[in-house]
């Protein structure tokens, strides 16, 4: 007869745990995540929270390592709650920051699924909506953009796929005609014509690189394509689930799109900066 992996008491034959212990363990985990997420999104007594979840952990057979992971999951859930209305308030940001600091959660742990980065993005958008120029990021490494005076870097997207629209021309219904020999070494071709000229458009992957967003321009720097676009030269913005498309105000300008893997943030960031 084996022992229950949770309570340590004898278990039934071929059983590694009691059904009741399993249910208690799972319910304890759910309760801890819920308690942490509620305090993380709205604020509260962190010392009391710590006491409550430690008691839950002890009564639900939850070890310290698992408890730390559950706190991180609760913090991530709190981020989701904070963004339910699409806006991160100062109070919500402060509550999340205090929770992270109280439990000494590392930035890597709370950003495993992008939660910490989402908080920074929310704060950046809030600053812009309040009419302020955010200064929340630092770019490490070789800086490829030549910023103008008074120009501020707001955000840098890495590994961005850049796409351009290209025109393709082909001829439909053409014929090579028939060659008729009229003398030695001399031929006459009859009925030859190119056909109807047809133009089509297709979007092609042009490069991959960095997309820099400032208070004045969009910058792109890849291995073969490098350019900047001034906001007042853009006539339309196209939101995508994974990026943004722009159309410049020029007779020969073609649609351009950037895949950043976060269309919501990219679109709101660029369109709001363009209106400042």
Secondary structure, DSSP 8 states (H G I E B T S, - for coil): --B-TTT-SB--TT-SS-HHHHHHHHHHHHHHHHHHHHHHHH---HHHHHHHHHHHHHHTT--HHHHHHHHHHHHHHHHHHHTTTS---HHHHHHHHHHHHHTT--HHHHTTTSHHHHHHHHHHHHHHHTT---------S-------TT--EEEEEEEEEEEEEEEEEEEES-B--EEEEEETTEEEEES-B--EEEEEEEEEEEEEEEEEEESSEEEEEESS-EEEEEGGGEEEEEEETTEEEEEESSTT---EEEE-S-HHHHHHHHHHHHT-
